Amino acid sequence: MQGSNSPNLSDNYPFSRELLPKTAYLVGGAVRDRILGRTREYLDLDFVLPSDAVKVARKIAKHYKAGFVLLDPQRQIARVVFPEATVDFAQQSGESIETDLYRRDFTVNAIAYNPHTQEIVDPLQGCADLEQRTIRMISPANLQDDPLRLMRAYRQAAQLNFTIETDTQIAIRSLASHITEVAAERVRVEINYLLLSSQGTPWITRAWQDNLLASFFKFATSESFAKLTAVDDAAVKLAENWQQLGVKLQEYVRDTVKTTWLSIAKLACLVNPDPEVAEIELQKLTYSRAEIKGVTTALKLFPQLKLSQMSLREQYFFFQQAGFVFPATAVLAVGHDILVEAIAPLIDRYLNPDDLVSHPTPLLSGKELILALQIPASPLLGKLLAEIAVAQVEGKISTSAEAIAFARQLLES
């Protein structure tokens, strides 16, 4: 233990440390990140208590009118949710904090800090591994206890810009088959993290080479993973030319789905190029409908961008299918060697909110067309509205009266 020279790691808790028992310890990523000087906008704190973990969590939640979630009544784990932080409280595993730390995944995550005494407990020399920027396992048995830890080694190496120590790498390879014991959604979270930025690309590639991903991406090849780098490079190139497109690539698919459009394009490199087969693969990995639609739409549409010239009509229908998925489709195309110059006109259209080809403003509604032509609501109505929109972008019509006359002519012919 080190006391007086330890850094103060408790200066920004969302609650008073006086509410914690004297034997409480902050553990895991929060300690590691503070020693490294890494800061986060949203705090994620883990405390280990020798007893009454749920009782203490409930008391703190009540005191601050914060959210309370009982995560595991058997193992006594509870969560308190503040506006800027999530705080987990867990019952100590074993007779002492040292015993608890010996059951963790990597040495850099097995450092504990007492907020009352400012003592650091580091029985596995995690601080030394932080200095050496090394991910080192505590034991192969600990990795096997929760095989998701095998994937976490790569995620943390990417996150911290660390290397994985040789014996740890060997152990991961030997235990790789155990990853199939882990629920698919837990693996998906780790995959998503590695797809988020170019920093994760070499590590997700290494995870595949070490046989951790073969059962999840059955059709992936070394070429598939080379394409991830190509898509990362394409994103940089497109953002240099169109800053707004670069911003859109970093936007989430939805507020509730924390996957970026760039990640969607990269995911499309790893699945079967046939959208229907890809859909089944992604369903098994428990991706959401929005994410699956993003990937399958990009896979379906990006080959169309190989066409040297698309007519206004073809462009209109392309944008109708692409919608929000256009940024992912564009970066996937450039990652597959389609020239930036070839798709530049389409990017300009997409980024112009007043462009009628990519963002059509209907001259009239379906209801207005039904009333004007005295026709029933049917698939024919959709076809007429599409033809009106195409005629509008081709400059053949520009008013609702002309649209009605045009539709009437189509019906008669």
C-alpha positions as a Markdown table, in Angstrom:
| # | Residue | x | y | z |
|---|---|---|---|---|
| 1 | Met | 0.0 | 0.0 | 0.0 |
| 2 | Gln | 1.1 | 3.6 | -0.7 |
| 3 | Gly | -0.5 | 6.4 | 1.3 |
| 4 | Ser | 0.8 | 9.9 | 1.5 |
| 5 | Asn | 2.3 | 10.1 | -2.0 |
| 6 | Ser | -0.9 | 8.8 | -3.7 |
| 7 | Pro | -2.7 | 11.1 | -6.1 |
| 8 | Asn | -6.1 | 12.4 | -4.9 |
| 9 | Leu | -8.6 | 10.4 | -7.0 |
| 10 | Ser | -11.8 | 11.5 | -5.2 |
| 11 | Asp | -12.1 | 15.1 | -6.0 |
| 12 | Asn | -15.1 | 14.8 | -8.3 |
| 13 | Tyr | -17.5 | 12.2 | -7.0 |
| 14 | Pro | -21.2 | 13.0 | -7.6 |
| 15 | Phe | -21.8 | 12.5 | -3.8 |
| 16 | Ser | -20.0 | 13.1 | -0.5 |
| 17 | Arg | -17.4 | 10.5 | 0.4 |
| 18 | Glu | -18.6 | 10.8 | 4.0 |
| 19 | Leu | -21.5 | 8.6 | 3.0 |
| 20 | Leu | -19.1 | 5.8 | 2.2 |
| 21 | Pro | -17.9 | 3.4 | 4.9 |
| 22 | Lys | -14.2 | 3.8 | 5.9 |
| 23 | Thr | -13.4 | 0.4 | 4.3 |
| 24 | Ala | -14.9 | 1.3 | 0.8 |
| 25 | Tyr | -12.5 | 1.2 | -2.2 |
| 26 | Leu | -12.8 | 2.7 | -5.6 |
| 27 | Val | -11.6 | 0.1 | -8.2 |
| 28 | Gly | -11.3 | -0.6 | -11.9 |
| 29 | Gly | -11.2 | 1.8 | -14.8 |
| 30 | Ala | -11.8 | 4.9 | -12.8 |
| 31 | Val | -8.7 | 4.4 | -10.7 |
| 32 | Arg | -6.7 | 3.4 | -13.8 |
| 33 | Asp | -7.8 | 6.5 | -15.8 |
| 34 | Arg | -7.2 | 8.9 | -13.0 |
| 35 | Ile | -3.6 | 7.6 | -12.5 |
| 36 | Leu | -3.1 | 8.0 | -16.2 |
| 37 | Gly | -4.6 | 11.5 | -16.1 |
| 38 | Arg | -7.4 | 10.5 | -18.5 |
| 39 | Thr | -10.6 | 12.5 | -18.0 |
| 40 | Arg | -14.1 | 11.7 | -19.0 |
| 41 | Glu | -17.2 | 13.9 | -19.4 |
| 42 | Tyr | -19.4 | 11.1 | -18.0 |
| 43 | Leu | -18.1 | 9.4 | -14.9 |
| 44 | Asp | -18.3 | 5.6 | -14.5 |
| 45 | Leu | -17.3 | 4.7 | -10.9 |
| 46 | Asp | -17.1 | 1.3 | -9.2 |
| 47 | Phe | -16.9 | 0.8 | -5.5 |
| 48 | Val | -16.2 | -2.3 | -3.5 |
| 49 | Leu | -17.5 | -2.6 | 0.0 |
| 50 | Pro | -16.8 | -5.4 | 2.5 |
| 51 | Ser | -20.5 | -5.4 | 3.5 |
| 52 | Asp | -23.9 | -3.8 | 3.0 |
| 53 | Ala | -23.1 | -2.7 | -0.6 |
| 54 | Val | -26.8 | -2.5 | -1.6 |
| 55 | Lys | -27.8 | -0.8 | 1.6 |
| 56 | Val | -25.2 | 1.9 | 1.1 |
| 57 | Ala | -26.1 | 2.4 | -2.6 |
| 58 | Arg | -29.8 | 2.7 | -1.6 |
| 59 | Lys | -29.0 | 5.3 | 1.1 |
| 60 | Ile | -26.9 | 7.4 | -1.3 |
| 61 | Ala | -29.6 | 7.2 | -4.0 |
| 62 | Lys | -32.2 | 8.3 | -1.6 |
| 63 | His | -30.1 | 11.2 | -0.2 |
| 64 | Tyr | -29.5 | 12.6 | -3.7 |
| 65 | Lys | -32.8 | 11.6 | -5.2 |
| 66 | Ala | -30.8 | 9.7 | -7.8 |
| 67 | Gly | -31.9 | 6.6 | -9.8 |
| 68 | Phe | -31.4 | 3.2 | -8.1 |
| 69 | Val | -31.0 | -0.2 | -9.8 |
| 70 | Leu | -30.5 | -3.5 | -8.1 |
| 71 | Leu | -28.2 | -5.3 | -10.6 |
| 72 | Asp | -27.5 | -8.5 | -8.7 |
| 73 | Pro | -29.2 | -9.3 | -5.4 |
| 74 | Gln | -27.2 | -12.6 | -5.0 |
| 75 | Arg | -23.8 | -11.0 | -5.4 |
| 76 | Gln | -25.0 | -7.7 | -3.8 |
| 77 | Ile | -24.4 | -5.3 | -6.7 |
| 78 | Ala | -26.4 | -2.1 | -7.1 |
| 79 | Arg | -26.2 | 1.0 | -9.3 |
| 80 | Val | -26.9 | 4.6 | -8.5 |
| 81 | Val | -27.5 | 6.9 | -11.6 |
| 82 | Phe | -26.7 | 10.6 | -11.4 |
| 83 | Pro | -27.1 | 13.1 | -14.3 |
| 84 | Glu | -23.3 | 13.1 | -14.9 |
| 85 | Ala | -22.3 | 9.7 | -13.5 |
| 86 | Thr | -23.1 | 6.1 | -13.0 |
| 87 | Val | -21.9 | 4.6 | -9.7 |
| 88 | Asp | -21.8 | 0.8 | -9.1 |
| 89 | Phe | -21.5 | -0.6 | -5.6 |
| 90 | Ala | -20.5 | -4.2 | -5.2 |
| 91 | Gln | -19.9 | -6.5 | -2.3 |
| 92 | Gln | -16.2 | -7.5 | -1.9 |
| 93 | Ser | -15.3 | -10.8 | -3.4 |
| 94 | Gly | -13.3 | -12.7 | -0.8 |
| 95 | Glu | -12.0 | -11.8 | 2.7 |
| 96 | Ser | -10.0 | -8.7 | 1.8 |
| 97 | Ile | -9.7 | -6.1 | -0.9 |
| 98 | Glu | -6.5 | -7.8 | -2.1 |
| 99 | Thr | -8.4 | -11.1 | -2.6 |
| 100 | Asp | -11.0 | -9.2 | -4.6 |
| 101 | Leu | -8.3 | -7.6 | -6.8 |
| 102 | Tyr | -6.7 | -11.0 | -7.5 |
| 103 | Arg | -10.0 | -12.1 | -9.1 |
| 104 | Arg | -10.1 | -9.3 | -11.7 |
| 105 | Asp | -9.0 | -9.4 | -15.4 |
| 106 | Phe | -5.9 | -7.3 | -15.9 |
| 107 | Thr | -3.3 | -5.8 | -13.5 |
| 108 | Val | -4.1 | -2.3 | -14.7 |
| 109 | Asn | -7.7 | -2.8 | -13.5 |
| 110 | Ala | -6.7 | -4.4 | -10.2 |
| 111 | Ile | -5.7 | -1.2 | -8.4 |
| 112 | Ala | -7.9 | 0.0 | -5.5 |
| 113 | Tyr | -8.1 | 3.4 | -3.9 |
| 114 | Asn | -9.5 | 4.3 | -0.4 |
| 115 | Pro | -11.1 | 7.7 | -0.7 |
| 116 | His | -10.9 | 8.3 | 3.1 |
| 117 | Thr | -7.2 | 7.5 | 3.6 |
| 118 | Gln | -6.0 | 8.2 | -0.1 |
| 119 | Glu | -4.2 | 4.8 | 0.1 |
| 120 | Ile | -3.6 | 2.9 | -3.1 |
| 121 | Val | -3.7 | -0.9 | -2.9 |
| 122 | Asp | -1.8 | -2.4 | -5.8 |
| 123 | Pro | -0.8 | -6.1 | -5.0 |
| 124 | Leu | -0.3 | -7.0 | -8.7 |
| 125 | Gln | 1.9 | -4.0 | -9.7 |
| 126 | Gly | -0.8 | -2.6 | -11.9 |
| 127 | Cys | 0.8 | 0.9 | -11.6 |
| 128 | Ala | 4.1 | -0.4 | -13.0 |
| 129 | Asp | 2.1 | -1.9 | -16.0 |
| 130 | Leu | 0.4 | 1.5 | -16.4 |
| 131 | Glu | 3.9 | 3.1 | -16.7 |
| 132 | Gln | 4.9 | 0.4 | -19.2 |
| 133 | Arg | 1.6 | 0.9 | -21.1 |
| 134 | Thr | 1.0 | -2.9 | -20.9 |
| 135 | Ile | -2.1 | -5.0 | -20.7 |
| 136 | Arg | -1.2 | -8.0 | -18.5 |
| 137 | Met | -3.6 | -10.8 | -17.3 |
| 138 | Ile | -3.8 | -11.7 | -13.7 |
| 139 | Ser | -4.2 | -15.4 | -14.6 |
| 140 | Pro | -5.5 | -17.5 | -17.5 |
| 141 | Ala | -8.1 | -18.9 | -15.1 |
| 142 | Asn | -9.5 | -15.4 | -14.6 |
| 143 | Leu | -9.9 | -14.9 | -18.3 |
| 144 | Gln | -11.7 | -18.2 | -18.6 |
| 145 | Asp | -14.0 | -17.3 | -15.8 |
| 146 | Asp | -15.5 | -14.6 | -18.0 |
| 147 | Pro | -14.4 | -15.2 | -21.6 |
| 148 | Leu | -15.6 | -11.7 | -22.6 |
| 149 | Arg | -12.3 | -10.6 | -20.9 |
| 150 | Leu | -10.5 | -12.1 | -23.9 |
| 151 | Met | -12.1 | -9.4 | -26.2 |
| 152 | Arg | -11.7 | -6.7 | -23.5 |
| 153 | Ala | -7.9 | -7.0 | -23.8 |
| 154 | Tyr | -8.1 | -5.7 | -27.3 |
| 155 | Arg | -10.6 | -3.0 | -26.5 |
| 156 | Gln | -8.5 | -1.7 | -23.6 |
| 157 | Ala | -5.3 | -1.9 | -25.7 |
| 158 | Ala | -7.1 | 0.3 | -28.3 |
| 159 | Gln | -8.7 | 2.6 | -25.7 |
| 160 | Leu | -5.5 | 3.2 | -23.8 |
| 161 | Asn | -3.0 | 2.9 | -26.8 |
| 162 | Phe | -1.3 | 0.0 | -24.8 |
| 163 | Thr | 0.3 | -3.2 | -26.0 |
| 164 | Ile | -0.8 | -6.7 | -24.8 |
| 165 | Glu | 2.0 | -8.6 | -23.0 |
| 166 | Thr | 3.2 | -11.8 | -24.7 |
| 167 | Asp | 2.0 | -14.4 | -22.2 |
| 168 | Thr | -1.4 | -12.7 | -22.1 |
| 169 | Gln | -1.6 | -12.8 | -25.9 |
| 170 | Ile | -0.7 | -16.6 | -25.8 |
| 171 | Ala | -3.3 | -17.3 | -23.2 |
| 172 | Ile | -6.0 | -15.4 | -25.2 |
| 173 | Arg | -5.2 | -17.5 | -28.3 |
| 174 | Ser | -5.4 | -20.7 | -26.3 |
| 175 | Leu | -8.7 | -19.7 | -24.7 |
| 176 | Ala | -10.3 | -18.2 | -27.9 |
| 177 | Ser | -12.9 | -20.9 | -28.4 |
| 178 | His | -14.5 | -20.0 | -25.0 |
| 179 | Ile | -15.7 | -16.7 | -26.5 |
| 180 | Thr | -18.8 | -18.6 | -27.9 |
| 181 | Glu | -19.9 | -19.1 | -24.2 |
| 182 | Val | -20.5 | -15.3 | -24.0 |
| 183 | Ala | -23.9 | -13.8 | -24.8 |
| 184 | Ala | -23.8 | -12.3 | -28.3 |
| 185 | Glu | -24.9 | -8.8 | -27.2 |
| 186 | Arg | -21.9 | -8.5 | -24.8 |
| 187 | Val | -19.5 | -9.4 | -27.6 |
| 188 | Arg | -21.3 | -6.9 | -29.9 |
| 189 | Val | -20.6 | -4.1 | -27.4 |
| 190 | Glu | -16.8 | -4.8 | -27.6 |
| 191 | Ile | -16.9 | -5.1 | -31.4 |
| 192 | Asn | -18.8 | -1.8 | -31.6 |
| 193 | Tyr | -16.1 | -0.1 | -29.5 |
| 194 | Leu | -13.3 | -1.3 | -31.8 |
| 195 | Leu | -15.2 | -0.1 | -34.9 |
| 196 | Leu | -15.7 | 3.4 | -33.6 |
| 197 | Ser | -12.3 | 4.8 | -34.6 |
| 198 | Ser | -9.2 | 4.0 | -36.6 |
| 199 | Gln | -7.4 | 3.3 | -33.3 |
| 200 | Gly | -9.5 | 0.2 | -32.9 |
| 201 | Thr | -8.9 | -1.2 | -36.4 |
| 202 | Pro | -5.6 | -2.9 | -35.8 |
| 203 | Trp | -7.0 | -4.4 | -32.6 |
| 204 | Ile | -10.2 | -5.8 | -34.1 |
| 205 | Thr | -8.0 | -7.3 | -36.9 |
| 206 | Arg | -5.7 | -8.9 | -34.3 |
| 207 | Ala | -8.8 | -10.3 | -32.4 |
| 208 | Trp | -9.9 | -11.9 | -35.7 |
| 209 | Gln | -6.4 | -13.3 | -36.4 |
| 210 | Asp | -6.4 | -14.8 | -32.8 |
| 211 | Asn | -9.7 | -16.6 | -33.6 |
| 212 | Leu | -12.0 | -14.6 | -31.4 |
| 213 | Leu | -14.3 | -13.4 | -34.1 |
| 214 | Ala | -14.5 | -16.3 | -36.6 |
| 215 | Ser | -17.7 | -17.6 | -35.1 |
| 216 | Phe | -19.4 | -14.1 | -35.3 |
| 217 | Phe | -18.2 | -13.1 | -38.8 |
| 218 | Lys | -18.1 | -16.4 | -40.7 |
| 219 | Phe | -17.6 | -14.9 | -44.1 |
| 220 | Ala | -14.8 | -12.5 | -43.2 |
| 221 | Thr | -11.4 | -12.8 | -44.7 |
| 222 | Ser | -8.1 | -11.0 | -44.2 |
| 223 | Glu | -9.2 | -8.8 | -47.2 |
| 224 | Ser | -12.4 | -7.9 | -45.2 |
| 225 | Phe | -10.2 | -6.5 | -42.3 |
| 226 | Ala | -7.9 | -4.7 | -44.8 |
| 227 | Lys | -11.1 | -2.9 | -46.0 |
| 228 | Leu | -11.6 | -1.5 | -42.5 |
| 229 | Thr | -8.3 | 0.5 | -42.9 |
| 230 | Ala | -9.4 | 1.5 | -46.4 |
| 231 | Val | -12.8 | 2.8 | -45.0 |
| 232 | Asp | -10.9 | 4.7 | -42.2 |
| 233 | Asp | -8.7 | 6.4 | -44.8 |
| 234 | Ala | -11.7 | 7.1 | -47.0 |
| 235 | Ala | -13.5 | 8.8 | -44.1 |
| 236 | Val | -10.4 | 11.1 | -43.6 |
| 237 | Lys | -10.3 | 11.9 | -47.3 |
| 238 | Leu | -14.1 | 12.7 | -47.5 |
| 239 | Ala | -13.9 | 14.8 | -44.3 |
| 240 | Glu | -11.1 | 16.9 | -45.8 |
| 241 | Asn | -13.2 | 17.7 | -48.8 |
| 242 | Trp | -16.6 | 17.9 | -47.1 |
| 243 | Gln | -16.3 | 18.8 | -43.4 |
| 244 | Gln | -20.1 | 18.4 | -43.0 |
| 245 | Leu | -19.9 | 14.8 | -44.4 |
| 246 | Gly | -17.2 | 14.0 | -41.9 |
| 247 | Val | -19.5 | 15.3 | -39.1 |
| 248 | Lys | -22.3 | 13.1 | -40.4 |
| 249 | Leu | -20.1 | 10.0 | -40.4 |
| 250 | Gln | -19.5 | 10.5 | -36.7 |
| 251 | Glu | -23.2 | 10.9 | -35.9 |
| 252 | Tyr | -25.1 | 8.1 | -34.2 |
| 253 | Val | -27.6 | 6.0 | -36.2 |
| 254 | Arg | -30.2 | 7.1 | -33.6 |
| 255 | Asp | -30.1 | 8.8 | -30.2 |
| 256 | Thr | -30.8 | 5.4 | -28.7 |
| 257 | Val | -28.4 | 3.5 | -30.9 |
| 258 | Lys | -24.8 | 4.5 | -30.2 |
| 259 | Thr | -23.3 | 3.3 | -33.4 |
| 260 | Thr | -21.9 | 5.8 | -35.9 |
| 261 | Trp | -22.5 | 5.8 | -39.6 |
| 262 | Leu | -18.7 | 5.2 | -40.0 |
| 263 | Ser | -19.1 | 2.1 | -37.8 |
| 264 | Ile | -22.0 | 1.0 | -40.1 |
| 265 | Ala | -19.7 | 1.2 | -43.1 |
| 266 | Lys | -17.0 | -0.8 | -41.4 |
| 267 | Leu | -19.4 | -3.4 | -40.2 |
| 268 | Ala | -20.5 | -3.8 | -43.8 |
| 269 | Cys | -16.9 | -4.9 | -44.6 |
| 270 | Leu | -17.1 | -7.8 | -42.2 |
| 271 | Val | -20.4 | -9.4 | -43.1 |
| 272 | Asn | -21.4 | -11.3 | -46.2 |
| 273 | Pro | -21.8 | -8.9 | -49.2 |
| 274 | Asp | -25.3 | -10.4 | -49.9 |
| 275 | Pro | -27.6 | -8.1 | -47.9 |
| 276 | Glu | -30.0 | -11.0 | -47.0 |
| 277 | Val | -27.2 | -13.2 | -45.6 |
| 278 | Ala | -25.7 | -10.1 | -43.8 |
| 279 | Glu | -29.0 | -9.5 | -42.1 |
| 280 | Ile | -29.0 | -13.0 | -40.6 |
| 281 | Glu | -25.4 | -12.5 | -39.4 |
| 282 | Leu | -26.3 | -9.2 | -37.7 |
| 283 | Gln | -29.5 | -10.6 | -36.1 |
| 284 | Lys | -27.4 | -13.3 | -34.4 |
| 285 | Leu | -25.1 | -10.6 | -33.0 |
| 286 | Thr | -28.3 | -8.8 | -31.7 |
| 287 | Tyr | -27.8 | -5.6 | -33.7 |
| 288 | Ser | -30.9 | -3.4 | -33.8 |
| 289 | Arg | -33.2 | -3.0 | -36.8 |
| 290 | Ala | -31.8 | 0.5 | -37.5 |
| 291 | Glu | -28.2 | -0.8 | -37.5 |
| 292 | Ile | -29.1 | -3.8 | -39.7 |
| 293 | Lys | -31.0 | -1.6 | -42.2 |
| 294 | Gly | -28.0 | 0.7 | -42.3 |
| 295 | Val | -25.6 | -2.1 | -43.2 |
| 296 | Thr | -27.8 | -3.9 | -45.7 |
| 297 | Thr | -28.8 | -0.6 | -47.4 |
| 298 | Ala | -25.1 | 0.4 | -47.8 |
| 299 | Leu | -24.2 | -3.1 | -49.1 |
| 300 | Lys | -27.0 | -2.9 | -51.6 |
| 301 | Leu | -26.4 | 0.6 | -52.9 |
| 302 | Phe | -22.6 | 1.2 | -52.9 |
| 303 | Pro | -22.0 | -0.9 | -56.1 |
| 304 | Gln | -24.4 | 1.5 | -57.9 |
| 305 | Leu | -21.9 | 4.3 | -57.4 |
| 306 | Lys | -19.5 | 2.5 | -59.8 |
| 307 | Leu | -21.7 | 3.7 | -62.6 |
| 308 | Ser | -19.8 | 6.4 | -64.4 |
| 309 | Gln | -22.9 | 8.5 | -64.9 |
| 310 | Met | -26.3 | 8.3 | -63.3 |
| 311 | Ser | -29.3 | 10.0 | -64.9 |
| 312 | Leu | -31.3 | 12.4 | -62.8 |
| 313 | Arg | -34.0 | 9.7 | -62.6 |
| 314 | Glu | -31.5 | 7.1 | -61.3 |
| 315 | Gln | -30.1 | 9.6 | -58.8 |
| 316 | Tyr | -33.6 | 10.4 | -57.5 |
| 317 | Phe | -34.3 | 6.7 | -56.9 |
| 318 | Phe | -30.8 | 6.1 | -55.4 |
| 319 | Phe | -31.4 | 8.9 | -52.8 |
| 320 | Gln | -34.9 | 7.6 | -52.1 |
| 321 | Gln | -33.4 | 4.2 | -51.1 |
| 322 | Ala | -30.3 | 5.7 | -49.4 |
| 323 | Gly | -31.9 | 8.3 | -47.1 |
| 324 | Phe | -29.9 | 8.7 | -43.9 |
| 325 | Val | -27.6 | 5.9 | -44.9 |
| 326 | Phe | -25.9 | 7.9 | -47.7 |
| 327 | Pro | -22.8 | 8.9 | -45.6 |
| 328 | Ala | -22.1 | 5.2 | -44.8 |
| 329 | Thr | -22.7 | 4.2 | -48.5 |
| 330 | Ala | -20.4 | 6.9 | -49.8 |
| 331 | Val | -17.5 | 6.1 | -47.4 |
| 332 | Leu | -18.0 | 2.3 | -48.1 |
| 333 | Ala | -17.8 | 3.0 | -51.8 |
| 334 | Val | -14.5 | 5.1 | -51.5 |
| 335 | Gly | -13.1 | 2.3 | -49.3 |
| 336 | His | -13.8 | -0.1 | -52.2 |
| 337 | Asp | -11.8 | 2.0 | -54.6 |
| 338 | Ile | -14.6 | 4.0 | -56.2 |
| 339 | Leu | -13.1 | 7.4 | -57.0 |
| 340 | Val | -14.0 | 10.4 | -54.8 |
| 341 | Glu | -14.4 | 12.5 | -58.0 |
| 342 | Ala | -17.0 | 10.0 | -59.3 |
| 343 | Ile | -19.3 | 10.5 | -56.4 |
| 344 | Ala | -18.5 | 14.1 | -55.6 |
| 345 | Pro | -21.7 | 15.4 | -57.4 |
| 346 | Leu | -23.9 | 13.1 | -55.3 |
| 347 | Ile | -22.2 | 14.2 | -52.1 |
| 348 | Asp | -22.8 | 17.9 | -53.1 |
| 349 | Arg | -26.4 | 17.1 | -53.7 |
| 350 | Tyr | -26.8 | 15.2 | -50.4 |
| 351 | Leu | -25.2 | 18.1 | -48.4 |
| 352 | Asn | -27.5 | 20.7 | -50.1 |
| 353 | Pro | -30.8 | 20.7 | -48.2 |
| 354 | Asp | -32.5 | 22.6 | -51.1 |
| 355 | Asp | -31.5 | 20.0 | -53.7 |
| 356 | Leu | -34.6 | 18.4 | -55.2 |
| 357 | Val | -32.9 | 15.2 | -56.3 |
| 358 | Ser | -31.7 | 14.2 | -52.9 |
| 359 | His | -34.2 | 16.1 | -50.7 |
| 360 | Pro | -37.4 | 16.4 | -52.8 |
| 361 | Thr | -40.2 | 18.8 | -51.9 |
| 362 | Pro | -43.4 | 17.2 | -53.1 |
| 363 | Leu | -45.6 | 19.4 | -55.4 |
| 364 | Leu | -48.7 | 17.8 | -53.9 |
| 365 | Ser | -49.7 | 15.1 | -51.4 |
| 366 | Gly | -51.2 | 11.7 | -52.1 |
| 367 | Lys | -54.5 | 12.8 | -50.7 |
| 368 | Glu | -54.6 | 15.8 | -53.1 |
| 369 | Leu | -53.8 | 13.5 | -56.0 |
| 370 | Ile | -56.6 | 11.1 | -55.0 |
| 371 | Leu | -59.1 | 14.0 | -54.9 |
| 372 | Ala | -57.9 | 15.5 | -58.1 |
| 373 | Leu | -58.0 | 12.3 | -60.2 |
| 374 | Gln | -60.8 | 10.5 | -58.3 |
| 375 | Ile | -58.6 | 7.4 | -57.8 |
| 376 | Pro | -58.4 | 5.0 | -54.8 |
| 377 | Ala | -55.4 | 4.7 | -52.5 |
| 378 | Ser | -53.3 | 1.9 | -54.1 |
| 379 | Pro | -49.7 | 1.0 | -55.1 |
| 380 | Leu | -50.4 | 2.9 | -58.3 |
| 381 | Leu | -50.7 | 6.1 | -56.2 |
| 382 | Gly | -47.1 | 5.7 | -55.0 |
| 383 | Lys | -45.9 | 5.1 | -58.5 |
| 384 | Leu | -47.6 | 8.3 | -59.8 |
| 385 | Leu | -46.1 | 10.4 | -57.0 |
| 386 | Ala | -42.6 | 9.0 | -57.8 |
| 387 | Glu | -43.0 | 9.9 | -61.5 |
| 388 | Ile | -44.2 | 13.4 | -60.5 |
| 389 | Ala | -41.1 | 13.8 | -58.4 |
| 390 | Val | -38.8 | 12.6 | -61.2 |
| 391 | Ala | -40.6 | 15.0 | -63.7 |
| 392 | Gln | -40.0 | 17.8 | -61.2 |
| 393 | Val | -36.3 | 17.2 | -60.9 |
| 394 | Glu | -36.0 | 16.9 | -64.7 |
| 395 | Gly | -37.6 | 20.3 | -64.9 |
| 396 | Lys | -40.7 | 19.1 | -66.8 |
| 397 | Ile | -43.2 | 20.4 | -64.2 |
| 398 | Ser | -43.0 | 22.9 | -61.3 |
| 399 | Thr | -46.5 | 23.5 | -60.0 |
| 400 | Ser | -49.2 | 21.3 | -58.4 |
| 401 | Ala | -51.5 | 22.0 | -61.4 |
| 402 | Glu | -48.8 | 20.8 | -63.8 |
| 403 | Ala | -48.3 | 17.8 | -61.5 |
| 404 | Ile | -52.0 | 16.8 | -61.7 |
| 405 | Ala | -52.1 | 17.3 | -65.4 |
| 406 | Phe | -48.9 | 15.1 | -65.8 |
| 407 | Ala | -50.4 | 12.4 | -63.6 |
| 408 | Arg | -53.7 | 12.4 | -65.6 |
| 409 | Gln | -51.7 | 12.1 | -68.8 |
| 410 | Leu | -49.8 | 9.1 | -67.3 |
| 411 | Leu | -53.1 | 7.4 | -66.3 |
| 412 | Glu | -54.6 | 7.9 | -69.7 |
| 413 | Ser | -51.5 | 6.5 | -71.4 |
